[in-house]
Amino acid sequence: MCYSSGMAEVPSRELRNNTRDLITRANKGEAIVITVDGIPMAELQPVSTKRRWVPKAELEHIFFSIDRGLIDELNEGLLTMAELDQRSDAMWDGTK
């Protein structure tokens, strides 16, 4: 029984006995389903290589290329810090 057509199934005993080989297979892009008594329990797959940060130059380019009109539209209707402070004070004072 195969959990998914693109995934190999491996019993937990094979994981215990051949851990390094299975990790190498996963590192090459293969997704492996680990089973216990034939029941799928876990997946061994490559770690995502998505970037977790954006270089400063790229961020500056993105930020400075935003349409100023769009920024104004997004800011329209937002409360100022003074207005937020007044609301916060009113909530704590019980005057609102």
N, C-alpha and C positions, 0 to 999 in steps of 0.2 A: 504494500500500500504506500503510495507516494503522497505526501502532504500537499505538494504543489509541483506542477510539471517542471518547473525550473529549479527545483531544490532536491538535493540528494538527502536521503534519510540515513542516519547513522545511530546505532544503538549506543546508549550511555557507556557501555563497556568499551566500545571502540574509541569513544572520546577519551576515556581514562587511559587506554593503552597506546593511543596514537595522537595525543594532544597536539604535539608539534606539527605533524603532517596535516591535521585538520585546520590548524591555524594558518598554515602556509597556503592551503587551498582557499580558505576564506580571504586571505590577503590578496590572492590573485583574482578575486571577484566572485567566487562561488558562494552561494548561500546554502548552508547545511542545516537540516532539521535534526535535532537530537531527540531520540525517542527513549522512553522507558516502557518496557513491556509492549512495544509496538505503538505506543501512544505518543504523539508529538508533544514535547514539553518545552523546547527552547529552540532558538535559531542562532546559529553562528554565522555572522556575515561581516563583510568589510566595514570598517569605520568610515563614516562620511568624511569626505575631504572638503566640505564647504568651508569657505573663509569665515572666520568669526570676527574679523575686524576689517576695516576699510582704511587704506593708507590715507594720510592727511591730505595729500595733493588731490586724490580722487574725491574725497569728501568735500574739499573746498570747491572743486569743479562742479560737483552736484549742487552744492548749496548756492553758489553764486550764479548758476545758470537757471535757477527757478524764476519763473515769471513774477515780477514784482506785483502785478495785478492780482495774481493768485494768492500771494501772501496777504495782500490787503483784504481780499475776500475772506480768507480764513480767519484773519484777526477781527473782522467786522462782527460786532455783537459779543466779543469776549470782554469780560470784566477786567478793569484795570486792577493793579495790585491794591490800590487804595480802596476800591470798591470791595474787593475780596476781604481786606482787613476789616472794613466796616461790618460786613456780613458776619464774619467770624466773631467780632466783638459783640455784636447783637445776639448771636446764638449763645455765647457764654454768659452774657448779662441777663438773658431771658427777655430782652426787649423786642425780640422778633417773634 
